[in-house]
Amino acid sequence: MARTSRCLVVHEDVLTCGFGAEVAAWVGADGPLQARLQARGVPAAHLDLLQGRLRLHTARQLRRRIAASGARLLHLHGTRAGFYGAWAWALASPRQRRAWPTTLYTAHGLAYRKVGRGVWHAFDLLAEAAACTADQVVSVSRADLDDLRARRLLRRRTPAYHLGNAVDLQRFFPADADAGTAARRRLGLDAQVPLVGTTSRLVAQKAVGDLAAAVFALPPQRRGTGAARPVELVVFGDGPQRPQLQMLPLAQAGRLHLFGSRGDVDACLPALDLFALSSLWEGEPIALLEAMACGLACVATDTSGARELLGDGAGLLCPIGQPAALSAALAQLWGSPSQRQVLGQRARKAVGQRSYARLAQRLGEVYAPLLAAARR
């Protein structure tokens, strides 16, 4: 394996494109990404960066792996990866630093922008500052990139680019009524029950409990020509907050369906009447992109990422951390089928150019000078 032609991608996600480099990846163990990459011929190993915010063992492990990899380009995805990448460099010997790969960091949302303050807010700021010491920085959100500049977390001469997330437009597309019926049958759900849904990790950031409270407060709604019935919530995704969600009033009433992580979300989304996202902060949520590509009317909390996607009239935004406001937005759409249809059409149009091929091309353009410099 030629030392000058290897690109190493750490954590969360990876796109391979024709930029003339051999790719290897280290990813988390909590999803299907490793298997998908290996099926495409990309060497992929586990590296868990989400166990803790400050683990010396993890930084040392990452330092050893980078030093042994022979990589000339290191791509760190997400603040945790960026922070540990910077820490690994700080722990490296002078000899290891001389051979350290050129580093690119992608910001997938800024944790320090979440609701609340305190010691963890200060740590999140420190982690982001460390991640931004990379040779180049990419952000999936324009607003986040502007915020990094305003706070002077970006070094003055560090090149920085906005590259929005992509969605598989061949998998996620508007479905007809038959596909919706089939999706409900797949999930074992009544064809007449009004459904709000979301795709989300069950973690504090996503505030799925707020969405459950919002749905619980909704009055019964009519779907089609059927009688009015209580609205139910469908959640695709898993995480440590699952036991807490199972104790909520909505769950106790049998109106919360936690389907866990699934590989067929594209076939399940047509079951929904509305899609909602209740996050406390987001860079640019892929779950929202997928729902928009399916032509679903969307409601989201007013995070910077959701605002960039829905702010031009492609959906409804409501204040962060206010279930009552989220409930009111959902009720507004239940009362106006025509508005739901218009928003669904606008949503699909808004993401119509967000293909993986387009993003891979742009990412290759960012990689090209970095790889050229590394080879020199």
C-alpha positions as CSV (number, residue, x, y, z in Angstrom):
1,M,0.0,0.0,0.0
2,A,1.6,3.2,-1.1
3,R,2.1,5.6,1.8
4,T,1.3,8.6,-0.4
5,S,-2.1,7.4,-1.6
6,R,-3.9,6.4,1.5
7,C,-6.8,8.4,3.0
8,L,-8.0,7.6,6.5
9,V,-11.5,8.5,7.5
10,V,-12.4,8.5,11.2
11,H,-15.9,8.0,12.6
12,E,-19.5,8.5,11.6
13,D,-19.6,8.6,7.8
14,V,-17.5,8.4,4.7
15,L,-17.9,9.1,1.0
16,T,-15.5,7.5,-1.5
17,C,-15.1,9.2,-4.8
18,G,-12.6,9.2,-7.7
19,F,-9.8,11.3,-6.2
20,G,-7.1,8.7,-6.7
21,A,-6.6,7.6,-3.1
22,E,-7.1,4.4,-1.3
23,V,-9.5,4.7,1.6
24,A,-9.7,3.1,5.0
25,A,-12.1,3.9,7.8
26,W,-12.6,3.7,11.5
27,V,-16.2,3.9,12.6
28,G,-18.4,3.4,15.6
29,A,-19.8,0.0,16.5
30,D,-23.4,1.2,17.0
31,G,-24.7,1.0,13.4
32,P,-24.4,-0.7,10.0
33,L,-21.8,1.5,8.5
34,Q,-18.9,-0.9,9.0
35,A,-20.7,-3.7,7.1
36,R,-21.8,-1.3,4.3
37,L,-18.2,0.0,3.8
38,Q,-16.7,-3.5,3.8
39,A,-19.3,-4.6,1.2
40,R,-18.0,-1.8,-1.0
41,G,-14.4,-3.0,-0.5
42,V,-13.4,-0.3,2.0
43,P,-11.4,-1.6,5.0
44,A,-13.3,-0.5,8.1
45,A,-12.6,-1.1,11.8
46,H,-14.3,-0.1,15.0
47,L,-13.2,2.9,17.0
48,D,-15.5,4.0,19.7
49,L,-15.3,7.8,20.3
50,L,-18.6,8.2,22.0
51,Q,-18.0,6.3,25.3
52,G,-16.7,9.5,27.0
53,R,-15.8,13.1,26.4
54,L,-12.3,12.9,28.0
55,R,-10.6,9.5,27.8
56,L,-6.8,9.4,27.7
57,H,-7.0,5.7,26.6
58,T,-9.0,6.7,23.5
59,A,-6.6,9.4,22.5
60,R,-3.6,7.1,22.9
61,Q,-5.3,4.4,20.9
62,L,-6.0,6.8,18.1
63,R,-2.5,8.1,18.1
64,R,-1.1,4.6,17.7
65,R,-3.5,3.8,14.9
66,I,-2.7,6.9,13.0
67,A,1.0,6.5,13.4
68,A,0.7,2.9,12.1
69,S,-1.7,3.6,9.3
70,G,0.6,5.1,6.8
71,A,-2.1,7.6,5.9
72,R,-1.3,10.9,4.2
73,L,-4.8,12.4,4.6
74,L,-6.8,12.1,7.8
75,H,-10.5,13.1,7.7
76,L,-12.1,13.5,11.1
77,H,-16.0,13.6,11.1
78,G,-17.7,15.2,14.0
79,T,-16.5,17.2,17.0
80,R,-15.6,14.1,19.1
81,A,-13.4,12.7,16.3
82,G,-11.9,16.2,15.7
83,F,-11.1,16.6,19.4
84,Y,-9.5,13.2,19.8
85,G,-7.6,13.7,16.6
86,A,-6.1,16.9,18.0
87,W,-5.4,15.2,21.3
88,A,-3.7,12.3,19.6
89,W,-1.4,14.8,17.8
90,A,-0.6,16.4,21.1
91,L,0.5,13.0,22.5
92,A,2.6,12.1,19.4
93,S,6.3,12.1,19.6
94,P,8.3,14.5,17.4
95,R,9.0,11.7,15.0
96,Q,5.3,10.8,14.7
97,R,4.4,14.5,14.2
98,R,6.8,14.8,11.3
99,A,4.9,11.9,9.6
100,W,1.5,13.1,10.7
101,P,-1.1,13.1,7.9
102,T,-2.7,16.3,6.5
103,T,-5.9,16.7,8.4
104,L,-9.4,17.7,7.3
105,Y,-12.2,18.2,9.9
106,T,-15.9,18.1,9.2
107,A,-18.2,19.8,11.7
108,H,-21.6,17.9,11.9
109,G,-23.2,20.4,14.3
110,L,-21.8,22.4,17.2
111,A,-22.6,20.9,20.6
112,Y,-21.8,24.2,22.4
113,R,-24.8,25.8,20.7
114,K,-27.2,23.5,22.6
115,V,-29.5,24.8,25.3
116,G,-27.9,25.4,28.6
117,R,-24.5,26.5,29.9
118,G,-22.0,25.3,32.5
119,V,-18.9,23.1,32.6
120,W,-19.9,20.9,29.6
121,H,-20.6,24.0,27.5
122,A,-17.1,25.2,28.2
123,F,-15.7,21.8,27.4
124,D,-17.7,21.7,24.1
125,L,-16.2,25.0,23.2
126,L,-12.7,23.7,24.0
127,A,-13.3,20.5,22.0
128,E,-14.5,22.5,18.9
129,A,-11.5,24.8,19.2
130,A,-9.2,21.8,19.2
131,A,-11.0,20.2,16.3
132,C,-10.6,23.4,14.3
133,T,-6.8,23.2,14.4
134,A,-7.0,20.9,11.4
135,D,-5.4,21.9,8.1
136,Q,-8.8,22.4,6.6
137,V,-12.4,22.6,8.0
138,V,-15.7,21.7,6.4
139,S,-19.1,22.3,7.9
140,V,-22.4,20.8,6.8
141,S,-24.1,24.1,8.0
142,R,-23.4,27.6,6.8
143,A,-24.7,29.0,10.1
144,D,-22.2,26.8,12.0
145,L,-19.3,27.9,9.8
146,D,-20.2,31.5,10.4
147,D,-20.5,30.9,14.2
148,L,-17.0,29.2,14.2
149,R,-15.6,32.3,12.5
150,A,-17.4,34.8,14.8
151,R,-16.1,33.0,17.9
152,R,-12.6,32.9,16.3
153,L,-12.4,29.2,16.8
154,L,-11.1,28.9,13.2
155,R,-7.5,30.0,12.7
156,R,-7.3,33.0,10.4
157,R,-5.6,31.2,7.5
158,T,-7.4,27.9,7.8
159,P,-9.4,27.2,4.6
160,A,-13.0,26.4,5.4
161,Y,-15.9,25.2,3.2
162,H,-19.6,24.6,3.4
163,L,-20.6,21.1,2.1
164,G,-24.2,20.3,2.9
165,N,-25.2,16.7,3.6
166,A,-26.6,14.5,0.8
167,V,-29.6,12.1,0.6
168,D,-30.1,9.0,-1.5
169,L,-32.7,10.3,-3.9
170,Q,-33.1,6.9,-5.5
171,R,-34.2,5.4,-2.1
172,F,-36.1,8.3,-0.6
173,F,-38.8,9.7,-2.9
174,P,-42.5,10.6,-2.8
175,A,-44.7,7.5,-2.5
176,D,-48.3,6.9,-3.5
177,A,-51.1,5.7,-1.3
178,D,-50.4,2.1,-2.0
179,A,-46.9,2.5,-0.7
180,G,-48.2,4.1,2.4
181,T,-50.6,1.2,3.0
182,A,-47.8,-1.3,2.4
183,A,-45.5,0.7,4.9
184,R,-48.2,0.5,7.6
185,R,-48.6,-3.2,7.0
186,R,-44.8,-3.6,7.2
187,L,-44.9,-1.9,10.6
188,G,-48.0,-3.6,11.9
189,L,-49.9,-0.3,12.2
190,D,-53.6,0.4,11.6
191,A,-54.3,2.0,8.2
192,Q,-56.6,4.6,9.7
193,V,-54.5,5.8,12.7
194,P,-53.1,9.3,12.4
195,L,-49.3,9.1,12.5
196,V,-46.5,11.5,13.3
197,G,-43.0,10.1,12.9
198,T,-39.3,10.8,13.4
199,T,-36.0,9.2,12.7
200,S,-33.7,9.8,15.6
201,R,-31.1,8.5,18.0
202,L,-32.6,8.3,21.5
203,V,-30.2,10.7,23.1
204,A,-30.7,14.0,25.0
205,Q,-29.7,16.1,21.9
206,K,-32.7,14.8,20.0
207,A,-35.3,15.6,22.7
208,V,-37.7,12.9,21.6
209,G,-39.5,13.2,24.9
210,D,-40.5,16.8,23.8
211,L,-42.0,15.3,20.6
212,A,-43.8,12.6,22.6
213,A,-45.3,15.3,24.9
214,A,-46.3,17.4,21.8
215,V,-48.1,14.4,20.2
216,F,-49.8,13.5,23.5
217,A,-51.3,17.0,23.7
218,L,-52.8,16.8,20.3
219,P,-56.6,16.3,20.1
220,P,-57.9,13.3,18.1
221,Q,-57.5,13.7,14.3
222,R,-59.2,12.4,11.3
223,R,-57.3,10.5,8.6
224,G,-59.1,10.5,5.3
225,T,-62.7,9.7,5.7
226,G,-62.3,7.7,9.0
227,A,-63.4,8.8,12.4
228,A,-61.2,11.0,14.6
229,R,-58.7,9.0,16.5
230,P,-55.8,9.8,18.9
231,V,-52.5,10.6,17.1
232,E,-49.7,8.1,17.5
233,L,-45.9,8.6,17.3
234,V,-43.5,6.4,15.4
235,V,-39.8,6.5,16.1
236,F,-37.1,4.9,14.0
237,G,-33.8,4.8,15.9
238,D,-32.4,3.6,19.2
239,G,-30.3,4.9,22.1
240,P,-29.8,5.1,25.9
241,Q,-33.0,7.1,26.5
242,R,-35.3,4.3,25.3
243,P,-36.2,3.2,28.9
244,Q,-37.2,6.7,29.8
245,L,-39.3,7.1,26.7
246,Q,-41.1,3.9,27.5
247,M,-42.3,5.4,30.8
248,L,-43.9,8.5,29.2
249,P,-47.7,9.0,29.2
250,L,-47.8,8.6,25.4
251,A,-46.1,5.2,25.7
252,Q,-48.4,4.1,28.6
253,A,-51.4,5.0,26.4
254,G,-50.1,2.7,23.7
255,R,-49.5,5.5,21.3
256,L,-45.7,5.5,21.1
257,H,-44.0,3.0,18.8
258,L,-40.3,2.6,19.2
259,F,-39.1,0.5,16.2
260,G,-35.4,0.8,16.9
261,S,-32.7,1.1,14.3
262,R,-33.8,-0.2,10.9
263,G,-32.3,-0.6,7.5
264,D,-35.6,-0.1,5.7
265,V,-36.5,3.4,6.9
266,D,-37.0,4.4,3.2
267,A,-39.8,1.8,2.9
268,C,-41.3,2.9,6.3
269,L,-41.5,6.6,5.9
270,P,-44.5,6.5,3.5
271,A,-46.5,5.3,6.5
272,L,-46.3,8.7,8.1
273,D,-48.8,11.6,7.8
274,L,-46.3,14.1,9.2
275,F,-42.6,14.1,10.1
276,A,-41.2,16.0,13.1
277,L,-37.8,16.7,14.5
278,S,-37.5,18.0,18.1
279,S,-33.7,18.4,18.4
280,L,-32.0,20.9,20.7
281,W,-29.2,21.5,18.2
282,E,-28.3,20.2,14.7
283,G,-25.7,20.8,12.0
284,E,-27.8,19.6,9.1
285,P,-30.0,16.6,10.0
286,I,-29.9,13.8,7.5
287,A,-33.2,12.4,9.0
288,L,-34.9,15.6,7.9
289,L,-33.3,15.4,4.5
290,E,-34.7,11.9,4.0
291,A,-38.2,12.9,5.1
292,M,-38.1,15.9,2.8
293,A,-37.0,13.7,-0.1
294,C,-40.0,11.5,0.5
295,G,-42.3,14.6,0.1
296,L,-43.5,14.6,3.7
297,A,-44.7,17.8,5.4
298,C,-42.1,18.5,8.1
299,V,-42.1,20.3,11.4
300,A,-38.8,20.9,13.2
301,T,-37.4,22.9,16.1
302,D,-35.6,26.0,15.0
303,T,-32.0,24.7,15.1
304,S,-29.5,26.2,12.7
305,G,-29.5,23.0,10.5
306,A,-33.3,22.7,10.3
307,R,-33.6,26.4,9.5
308,E,-31.3,26.1,6.6
309,L,-33.4,23.3,5.2
310,L,-36.9,24.5,6.0
311,G,-36.5,28.3,6.4
312,D,-37.5,29.1,2.8
313,G,-41.0,27.8,3.2
314,A,-40.3,24.1,2.9
315,G,-41.6,23.3,6.3
316,L,-42.6,24.7,9.7
317,L,-40.2,25.8,12.4
318,C,-41.0,26.1,16.1
319,P,-39.0,27.2,19.2
320,I,-36.5,24.8,20.7
321,G,-37.5,23.0,23.9
322,Q,-41.1,24.0,23.8
323,P,-43.4,20.9,23.3
324,A,-46.5,23.2,23.3
325,A,-45.3,25.1,20.3
326,L,-44.4,21.9,18.5
327,S,-47.8,20.5,19.2
328,A,-49.4,23.7,17.9
329,A,-47.4,23.4,14.6
330,L,-48.5,19.8,14.2
331,A,-52.1,20.7,14.9
332,Q,-51.9,23.4,12.3
333,L,-50.9,20.9,9.6
334,W,-53.5,18.4,10.7
335,G,-56.1,21.1,10.1
336,S,-54.9,21.9,6.6
337,P,-54.4,19.0,4.2
338,S,-53.7,21.4,1.4
339,Q,-50.8,23.0,3.4
340,R,-49.4,19.5,4.0
341,Q,-49.4,18.8,0.3
342,V,-47.8,22.1,-0.6
343,L,-45.0,21.7,2.1
344,G,-44.3,18.2,0.9
345,Q,-43.8,19.3,-2.6
346,R,-41.6,22.2,-1.6
347,A,-39.6,19.9,0.7
348,R,-38.8,17.5,-2.2
349,K,-37.9,20.3,-4.5
350,A,-35.6,21.8,-1.9
351,V,-33.4,18.7,-1.6
352,G,-33.7,17.7,-5.3
353,Q,-30.0,18.5,-5.9
354,R,-28.6,16.9,-2.7
355,S,-27.4,13.7,-4.4
356,Y,-24.4,11.7,-3.1
357,A,-22.8,12.0,-6.5
358,R,-22.8,15.8,-6.3
359,L,-21.5,15.8,-2.8
360,A,-18.7,13.2,-3.6
361,Q,-17.6,15.4,-6.5
362,R,-17.4,18.5,-4.2
363,L,-15.6,16.5,-1.5
364,G,-13.1,15.3,-4.1
365,E,-12.4,18.9,-5.0
366,V,-11.6,19.6,-1.4
367,Y,-9.5,16.5,-1.1
368,A,-7.5,17.1,-4.3
369,P,-5.1,20.0,-3.0
370,L,-4.7,18.2,0.3
371,L,-3.6,15.0,-1.3
372,A,-1.3,16.9,-3.7
373,A,0.3,18.7,-0.8
374,A,0.7,15.5,1.2
375,R,2.4,13.7,-1.7
376,R,4.8,16.6,-2.1
